[in-house]
Amino acid sequence: MEFKLFKNIKLVAFALLLPFAPANAEKLSLGVSGGLSFADVGDYAGDVAQAIANATGNTTTYSYDRATWGGRLFADYEIGSGLSIEAGYFLTGDIDISYSIPGATASEAFSGSGIDFAAKYRISEESLYVKAGMHSSTLNYASSITIGGTTVNLGTIETEGSGGLFGVGYLISEEEDGSSSYVGYDLYASVGGVDDADFGYLYYGVSF
């Protein structure tokens, strides 16, 4: 059952990537990666803290997570001469933000998910690679926050949009059966189409 599921996923990935690859494409592989997703939400948290202060009349302080977990599934279509095309799905955990006024505390969370598409180039057939492309993604965050009995409207709970994707990585190993392992860092700019909602993704992955 698991083998059949894997085979069906690989066929779907092949069908999605085939229109973008020339006739001499050599290899399709599937991969999975996991690691840490970083997001600097300081400017946003500062704006929300000010909104809370305006609504409650109290000085508001805030703190937030610097990172959460991240994961990605992808298909890679090797064209040749170090060039390949990737299509993937990524998902992050919550970046938690806490706000405090005298006698009360409240929290909210940021998270992102979406699909990406990029060209990846293995430099001079060595272990170092770079990639660049685009993503279509969703940014999830609270539409309002209630603290000390006061509800403050924060805007949209879910924003969809696109942005750029840039990455660099290093191939750790490459086996005769076609499997490989690697480490890397990707930057997803403007997740959900929101300016300054940039997520960095530091990962370890395997492909087969």
Helices and strands as residue ranges (DSSP letters): H 2-17, G 18-20, E 27-39, H 42-56, E 61-64, E 67-80, E 83-92, E 95-101, E 104-122, G 123-125, E 128-140, E 144-147, E 150-153, E 158-174, E 180-188, G 191-193, E 199-207
